[in-house]
Amino acid sequence: MFVLKILLNTGREVVKMIWNAASTTIIAPRNIQNSRDKRISFFFSENFFAFFAEIHGVRNYDKRRDELLEFTRLIDFRKRFAGNLSGGMKQKLALACTLIHTPDIIFLDEPTTGVDPVSRRDFWKILSNLLKQNITIVLTTPYLDEAERCHRVGLISNGTVMNVDTPQNLKILLKCQIFEIVPSNTRKASKILSEFDDFQDIQTFGDRLNIILHKENLNISDIENILMKNGIKIISSRIISPSLENIFIALINKKCAE
């Protein structure tokens, strides 16, 4: 039995994990991902399976190992030293090792941080296939576009859980209309619009501004008039649905205001 106990300690969420049966739960190893240890670096990729199979009492694991290497597209790199793998390959190797004994639950700590976009996409394809095998996946991620793929999401800031729900239910927390604009001067436009009480929030994403409205009777022409008076043109604009990133920023701003 695996017990996940959450304790409150001076405002911080402390997660205490009691692991009583290694046959059902696994936390993905981070030693493979952080290969500063030369002893780890000079293991062949396939040697890690022997190590984890021994830990979990798995015998005759060769067929399972080869299936996992194929599954994670690492079969051509089985004889490569782990230290010479790319960051994305190390992540996939770490995940493959956790699956040697077919666990019921996998815990992953920011598995795609620092991984290139192609490897990140491949990693999520692997996770999607694991869900089809009825394996429960609990993970942390700083990427909210990844969080939108999950069945339930907990939004955490400074160790405090702000909200937990499905992505769909979290998105309806923001009931205001959102305009997305690309202004000719993003920083100046954000500063000007922030001075008006008609807007609940101004969120910057690269060259774009997400403008969350207080009043439903406002439209894009009102925003355009404000910016044009200050010498700023709107290159493009559209109405968008809230993203988890919009929700997260709005919750943080609300928390700071309180």
Secondary structure, 3 states (H helix, E strand, C coil): CEEEEEEEECCEEEEEEEECCCCCEEECCCCCCCCCCHHHHCCECCHHHHHHHHHCCCCCCHHHHHHHHHHCCCHHHCCCEHHHCCHHHHHHHHHHHHCCCCCCEEEEECCCCCCCHHHHHHHHHHHHHHHHCCCEEEEECCCHHHHCCCCCEEEEECCEEEEEECHHHHHCCCCCCEEEEEECCHHHHHHHHCCCCCEEEEEEECCEEEEEECCCCCCHHHHHHHHHCCCCCEEEEEEECCCHHHHHHHHHHHHHHC
